[in-house]
Amino acid sequence: MIKITLPDGSVREFAPGVTPMDVAKSISEGLARNVISASFNGTTIETTTALTTDGALILYTWNDADGKKAFWHSTSHVMAQALEEMYPGIKLTIGPAIENGFYYDVDFGDKKITDADFKAVEDRVLEIAREKHEFKMRSATKAEALELYKNNEYKTELIQNLEDGTITFCDHSTFTDLCRGGHIPNTGIIKAMKILSVAGAYWRGDEKNKQLTRVYGISFPKQKDLTDYLELLEEAKRRDHRKLGKELDLFHFSPKVGQGLPLWLPKGAALRDRLEQFLKKAQKKAGYEQVVSPHIGQKELYVTSGHYAKYGADSFQPIHTPAEGEEFLLKPMNCPHHCEIYNARPWSYKDLPKRYAEFGTVYRYEQSGELHGLTRVRGFTQDDAHIFCTPDQLDAEFKNVIDLVLYVFGSLGFENFTAQVSVRDLDNPDKYIGSVENWEKAENAIISAAKDKGLNYVIEAGEAAFYGPKLDFMVKDALGRSWQLGTIQVDYNLPERFDLSYKGSDNELHRPVMIHRAPFGSMERFIAILLEHTGGNFPLWLMPEQAIILSLSEKYENYAKKVSELLEIHEIRALIDNRNETIGKKIREAEVKKLPFMLIVGEEEEKNSTISVRRHGDAGKSNETMTIEQFAALVNDEISKTLKQF
């Protein structure tokens, strides 16, 4: 008998050769009907894989992320079969599951797939699915695999990097594909499928290689799930930060300035400034000191920090000066500069912690195909800070940063989030710098702080920064999409590399611990996510303009100006629309600009020193008449409800 350990810790005994599906049936028929994938001892397997040793088994359904991964990967095989049937002679490459759906990279040769072809491919995929073909794994020798793909240079290249005994194929229907495994039991589970788009993609992501066609798709076990998802996509299009940024006059990209280098327009710059001032005020209360560092640094600075070794090939190339051998780099990170600020003078343990904060702009050469609005740019500003503390202060400082991140999220309406403790990949130690001892201390410190603060957290191996583990905050937006916002990192390595020290109570020199933190992450990406989360309806305290004064005619221009001046005294940001247009048109345009309040002024309002207040989105509701003081009290009350105290 073999012992199978289930996720709840229970252990069951079975005869060797039992399959995950057999185990599911032994638990309940309901579970067996819903199980679509499994893992055994951390390796993804099929539900039909025979288990012959003791081990830990996890059964996945559609509701699990790994279940969806198997579902979407399996659908990519079915789509590949349909494409091969409908476009004879194409060359298939790879077809993995992604966060939402899957893709398959295809060399179509002289053929082409367009939007007009999608429906026919989708119909064929569902025809194959209804035939309920089983996905079956089998092993093959390297020679057999090379023979099968002798006319496909892409698969051949993949096989050349594999060893005998590690090569497997997946068969279903008349189709076979080079594959490591991880499939649903049969195609019949696929009830709905949609091709979402096609795009160009270089083979293996290298611009020197041939450009392939990447076919993106998604599938579901129910048609309703697909319908709901497509509705969500339409809402996402309406909330796209690139669209809203243009409508709200926040930012602009110019081909003459360069790809991935945003230009902030006056309203966008004011928005950024309000976010900066909001965080600076909280940081000042928390004991941070503002510093400023240059946009470039000598190459040696980043060699010392390790950034050049890790990112040098993917960064902007060195800047050569007239001096022979002198090289500078555009700053990829602020932390090396802050280490040198700390090193500017000697410190005692009585001086620590030192908390340096900077809204520092950094530069990274992202591939042009990966650039996307503000979420992926080449120049961005981080709300960076670095805390230098004693080991005894680490726990309290880390928890204080958690409090700051939660304050930021609460004030901006991000209530749905989980924390992710990102640790090393123990199987790839070469990815990281520093001693094992330092890594263990840093990882344990983060886990301890997350527990003490009562955070809902998960541990993810392989997601750490190269110099240290981190606590990442994974936020769900209004559309249910997950984003990484806010990060806190514990670092024992850069203090060693920069020979940072402080004199302890024993009069000896000691090494400080370094905490990296950025609640926003980058201003650009944060604003993009905030735009899409709110649909452009920012919290009232953050809105570029909180109200617009709409005069019923030019006769009331002077009263509109008086209202504006009174609002300014109350620190309420307002515009005046005195155009010779109908009030209906003015209201419609104010709605498009997502201005929170429309203040209508005419004869009655001027006579009674009042304003007629209409809220954004309140079509069909009666306006409310009030004095300027009453309106100011209303605005301040609403702001106090959303802008938390720190």
N, C-alpha and C positions, 0 to 999 in steps of 0.2 A: 504494500500500500504506500501511497505518497501523501504527504501532508500539504494541503493548500490553505494558505493564510489569506483571509479576506480583509478588505479595508477596515472593517470594524474590530479587527484583532482576533476574530474567531478562527479556529482551525478545523478543517474538515478533512477526512481521509477518503481517498478514492483509489481505485485500481489504476495502475500505470496505463497511459493511453487515453485517459479521460480528456474531453475537450472543454474549453470555456463554456460552450453552449450546454454541455452536459451538466456542468456545475450550476449554470443559471437555472436549468430545469429542476435541479435538486433543491433549489431555494424556493422558486415559485414559477408557475406557468406564465404569470403576468410578466415577470422579469424576463423570462426566456423570449417572449414575444417582442420585447423592446430592446434586447441586447443587440448591438450592431458591430461592436469591436471589443478588443480586450488588450491588456498588457500583462506580461508575466515577467516578474523580476526586473521590471523597468524597461522591457523590450516590447514594442508593439507586435502583436500576433493576430492571426485570424481566429474567428470564433470556432473554427474547425481544427485548429492546431492541436495535435496530441501532446499532452503534458506527461513527462516521464520522470520528473524529479520534484523534490519538495520546492516550494516557492510561494511568492506573494502574487496573487491574481487580482486584477481590477477589471470589472466588467463595465463597459461604456454603453450608454444609450444616446439618443439624439440630443438629450438635454446636457450632455457633457461636451466640453470643448474637444476632447480627443475623439468622441463619437462623431461630432460634426466633421472633424479632420478626415476620419476614415470614409465618411459618407461623401464628402466632396472630392477626395482623392479617387474614390471608386468611380464617381461620375466623370471625372476627367478621362478615365480609361474608356468609358462608354462614348464620350464625345469624340475621343481620338478615333475610335472605331468608325463612328459615323462620318467623320471628316475623311478618313482613308477610303471609305466606300464611295463618297460623293466627289472626291477629288483624287482620282487615281494618280499614283506617282509622287505624291507629296512625301516629305521626310519628317517623321516625328522626332522630337528631341526629349523634352521633359515636361511633366504635367503635375505639379504639386498642388496640394491644398494650401490656401492662404487664409488670412484672418476672416474674410467673408467670401467664401466660394473657392474657386480654383482657376488655374489657367493652363493652357498647353501651348508651348512654343513650337511652331511649325514652319518648315521651309516649304512654301507653296510653289517654288520654282516660278514658272511663267503663269501660274494660276493666281487668282485673287479671290478673297472672301470679302463681301460687303454687307452692309446692314440688310440689304434686300434678301440675302441668303440665310439670314439667321433663323427665320421661321422654319425653313425646310430642314435645317440641321437639328433644331430643337425637336421637331416632329419625329425625325429618325431616331434620336436619342431615346425618346419616350417609347417608340415602337420596340426598340431593343430591350428597354427596361421591362416592358410588360411581358416579355418572354421569360423572365425570371431565371436568367443564366447565373450559375454559381461562379464566384471568383475562386480560382484554384491556384495555389502557389506550387512551383516546382523548381528544382535545382538544375543547373546546367554547367557544363565545363566551359572554360574560357574559349576553347576552340569552337564548341558548338555555338556559343553566343556570337563570336566573330563571324562565323559562317552565316548565321541567320541575318546579320546586319551588314553583310559585305558591301551592300550598296547604300548604306546610310553612314556617312562619315561622322555624324554627331554621336550616334549610339556607339559606334566603334571607338571613338575617343573616350567615352565613358568606360567602356569595357576594358580598354587598355590599362586603365588605372585600378582595375579590380584584380583580385587573386582567385585562383581556383578554389572552390569550396565556399566562396562568398557570393556567387552569382546566382540570382534567382529570377524567374519569370512569373508573371501572373497571366493566366488564361481565363477568358470568358467568351462564350459564343464562338465566333470564328477569329477572335482577336487575341493577340498575345503581345506583351510588352515587358521590357526589362524593368524590374521593380523589386524593391526591398520588402514590400508587404504593407499590411495595414488596410484591409478592405472590409466592406460590409458583406454579409453572407451571400446575397444575390442581388441582381439588378432590379428585381421587382419592388424593392423598398423605395426606389426612386419614383416619385409620383409627379414631380413638377421640376422643370428645368428651364433656365433662361440664359441665352448668351447676352452678356452685358455690353461688351465692347471688344474692339480689336485695336492693337497698338503695335508699334515697332519695338523690337527688343533684340539687342545684340547677343549672339551666342556667348553664353557664360558671362554676360555683362561687360564684355570687352569691346570697345569701339573699333578695335582693329579687326574684329571678326565680322562675319556676314550678319546682316540684319535679318531677323526672322519676323514672323507674324505671331504675336501673342494673342491668343483667343481667351478672353475672360468669360467665366460663366459662374452660375450658382444653381443649386438644386435644393429640394426640400422633400420631406416625406408626405406633405400635404399641399394641395393647391392653394389653400387659404394662406399658408405660411409664405408662399411666393407672392401672392397678391399683397399681403401686408408689407412684405419687404420692398416691393416695387413702389408702394405708396410712401414708404419711408425714404426711398431714394429720391422721389419727387420733392419731398419736403427738404431733404438735404440739398437739392439743387437750389431751392428757394432761399436756403440759409447759407449757401456757399459764400465764404468770406470774401472771395475775389469779386463776386457780384455785389455784395453788400458794401464792400469797401469802395467800389466805384460809385454806387448810388449815394452813399453818405459822404463822399469826398474825403476819404481818410488817407488813402495812399495810392501810389502810382508806380508802375514799372516802365522804364525807358530803355529801348534797345541801345541808345547811344551811351547811357550810363553803364549798362551791362546787365546780363541775366542774373537774377537772384540778388539784386541790390535795390531794395525798395526805397522810394522817395516818399517821405511823409509830408502830406499836405497840411495846411494850417489846422484843420479840425483834427486830423490824425495826430499831429504833433501835440496839440492841446490834450488829447486823450492820453497819450503816452505820459505827458508831464503830470497829469492828475494821478495816474497809476504810480509813477515814481514818487511823487510827494506823499501819497498814501503810505507807501512802504517805508520811505525815509522817516516819516513821523513815527511809525511803529518801531523802526530800527533804533531811532534815537532814544526812545523810551527803554529799549532793551540793551542799551549800552554800546551800540555800534558807533564806530568812527568812520566818516567818509574819507576815502582816498581816491586818487586819480593816477592812472598809469598810461603810458603811451600806447599807440596803436601798433607799434613795431618793437622788436627786440632783437638783440644779436642772436644769431643762430645758436651760439654756445649756450645761451640761457635755456633753450628748449631741448638741447642735447642733454644738459644736466637734469632737467625735469623728466626726461623720457618721452616727451611729446614728439620730438623729432623722429625718434626710432619708430614710434607707433603710428604717427600720422603724417610724417614728412612727405611720403610719396603721394599722398592724397591732398596735400595742402598747396596753397599758392607757392610758386617756386621762389627761391631766395632772391632778395634784392641786393644787387652788387653795387657797391659804392666806388667812387674814384680811387679809394685806397686799396692797394693790392691785397687780395685775400680777405677783405672785410665783407661779411655777409649779414644781412638782416632778414627777418621773416615778419610777415604780417602776423599779428598776435592770434594764435589759435585758442588760447586759454588765458585767463587772468591770473590763475594761481601762481605761476612762476614769478610774476611781478610782485605779488603780495608777499611771497617768501622773501624777496629781496627788500621789501619795505620793512618787514619784521627784522631782517638782518642789519638794518641801518644803525642799530645801537644795541648794547647789551641789555638783558632783562633779568629781573629777579622773579622768584616765584610770587612775590608780593604784588608784582605788576600784572600778573596774569589773572584772568584771560584777557587777551587782546582780540578785539573783534573789528576786522577791517571790511568795509562794505564799499562796493563800486558798481555803478551801472556802466559796465565796460563792454565796448564793442569788440567783437572777435571775428575772425575771417577763416572760412574753410572752403576749399574748392570742391563743392559738390558737383557731381556729373550733371550735365545739362538735362538729361532725361529724368533725373530725380528731383529737379527743382519743382516746387508746387506752391504758388502764391507766397504767403508769409510763413507757411508751415515748414518749408524747406528752402532756405536761402543761403547765400554765400557770405553775407555780412549781417550779423545780428548782435543785439545788445543783451547781455545777461545781467540779471539782478544778483550779481555775485557777491558773496561774502566768505571770508575765511577766518575761522576762530582758532587762535593758538592758545592752548590751555595745558594744564598739568594733567597727568593721568587721573588724579583724584577728582578733577573738575569735569572730566569727560561726560559722565552720566548726566549731571545736572545741565550742562551746556547743550547736550544733544536733545534733552527733553524740552528745553527752552525753545530750541529751533522748531521742534514739533508743534509747540503751542503757536509759534509765529505762522507756520504754514496753515494750521487750522483756522487761525484768525483771517488770513488772506482768503481762504476758500469760503468761509462763512460770509464774509463781506461782499463776495462776488457771486454768490448763489450756487456754488459747487458743493452740494450737500451729499451727493452719492459717490463715495469713493472707497477704495480699499488701499491698504499699504502693502508694498512688495519689498521684502528684504532680498536684495540682489547680492548673491555671494559668488564665490569662485566656481569655475568648472574644474573639479578635481582631476578630471581626465586630460585637461589641457593646461598644465602649469606654466607652459612657456608664454601664455597670453598675458601673464601678470609679472609685476616687479615686486621686490620685497621678500622678506623672510616668511616662512610658514607661520612662525610664532606671531609675528605682527598681524598677519591676516586673521589668525584665529582670535586674537584679542579684539580686533576691530569688529569682526562678525558677531562675536558674543556680546559686545557692547551694544550693537544695534538691536539685536534680538531682545536683550534685556530691557532696553528703553521702550521698544514697541510693546512689550508685555506690560510694563509698568504703566504706560499711558492708556492701556486698554484698547489699542488699535486692532482692528480686524485686518490681520496681515497673513500673507503667504510667503514662503521662501522659494526663490527661483534661482537655481544653479546656473552659472554661466552668464549672468546679467550684470556682474560687477564691472566697475571701471577698471582699467588696467592697473591703477595704483591703489585701489581700495574698494571695499564693499560699500553699499549704499542703501538707503531707504527711499524708495520711489513711491510717489502717490499716484495711483491709477484712478482717474476721475471719469465718471460716466456723465455724458452731456445729456441735453434734453431729448436727443434722438436715440439714447441708449448706447452710443458709441463710447469706447474706452480710450482715454488719452493719458499719457504719462505727463503729469504736471507736478512740479515741485520735487526736489531731490535733496537728500542730506547724505553726505559721505564722510566716513571716518578714515583718516589717512595717517599711517605711521611712516610711510615711505618718503614722501617729499621732504619732511623735516630731516630725514637722514641724508637725502641727496643734496640738500642745500645747507647741511651742517648747521641747522637751527639749534639754539640752546637757550637755557635760562639757568641762573644760579639758584640752587635749592636751599632749603633751610640748613642743610648740612655743609653749605659753602662749596659744594661740588657742582659741576655743570651737568645738566640733564637735558634730555630731548623732549620738546613739547609734542603734544598730539595736535593734529590739524583737522578741523572740520570744514568741509566744503558745503555750502548750501545756496540754493537758489529757489525760492518759493514760486516765482513765475517760470523759471527755466530760462526762456528768452522772451523778451518783450514782443518780438514779432510773432512767434508761435502762440504765445499766450493770448494776444489780442485776436489772432485768427480763430482760436478755439472759443474764446469768449464771444466773438461775433456770431459764430455758428450756434453756440449754446443758447444765446439770448435772441437770436434772429435779428440782431441790431438794436433790440430794446434793452440797452444797458441798464444796470441799477441807476436809480435817479441821481445819486451822488456823483456818478461817473459820466453822465451824458454830456457831450460837448455843449449842447444847448438844452436847457431844461424846459424852456417855454418859448413860444412865439406869440407876439402881439399882433393880432389881425384887426386892422381898422376897417370899419364898414365903408368908409369913403375917405378921400383926401382931407375932408373937413376936420377929421379927428386926429390928424397927424401930430399936432402939438400935445394932445392928451396921451397919445401912444408913447411919445417921448418921455412925458412925465412919469407914466407907468414904468417905463424901462429904467429910468433913474431911480425910482423908489425900489424896484426889484434889485438893482445893483447895490443899494444900501444894505439890503437883506442878503447879499451874496448869492443871489439867484441869477443864473446866466440866461439871458433872453435876447431874442432877435425881434426886429420889427418888420412886418410886411405891409408897406404903405402903397403897394402897387395899385394901379387903377384896374383891378380885376374883381370879379364877383367873389363874394365871401365863400361861395361853394367851391370855387376853384382853389382859393387859398387854403381852405381846409383840406381838400384832397391832396394838394402838394405837401402840406405839413404832415399828413398821414404817411405819405411815401417816405418822407425824411425821418419818420419815427420819433418826432418831437413829442415828449411826454404830455405837455399841456399846451392847449391853444387858448389864448386869452383874447376874447373878442371885445372890442370897444367901439361904442357908437354914442348916440345922443343920450340915452338913458344912463349909460355907464359914466359918461363925462359929467352929467348933471349930479349924479349921486356919489361920485368918487369911488366907483366900484369897477369890477371886471366880470365878464361872463366867462366862466371856466368850462372848457371842454377837454376831456381826457383822450389821449391817443387810443384808438380802437373802440371808442364808445359810440359808434354809429347807432342812431336811433334813440339814444338817451338824451334827456333834457339837460341843457347846460345849467350850471350852478352859479348864481350871482353871489359875489363876496367882495370884501374889501381887500386891499393889498396886504394888510396885516394878517387877515385871516388866511389868505393864500400862502403867505410866507410861513405861517404856523403849520399849514397843511404840508408844505414841502419839507420843512424841517422835521416834522413828525414822521413822514415816510422815510426820510433819509436815516433817522435814528433807528428805525426798525430794521434796516438792512445793513448799515455800516456799524459793525460790531465795535465794542470797546476793547482796547488792548492794554 
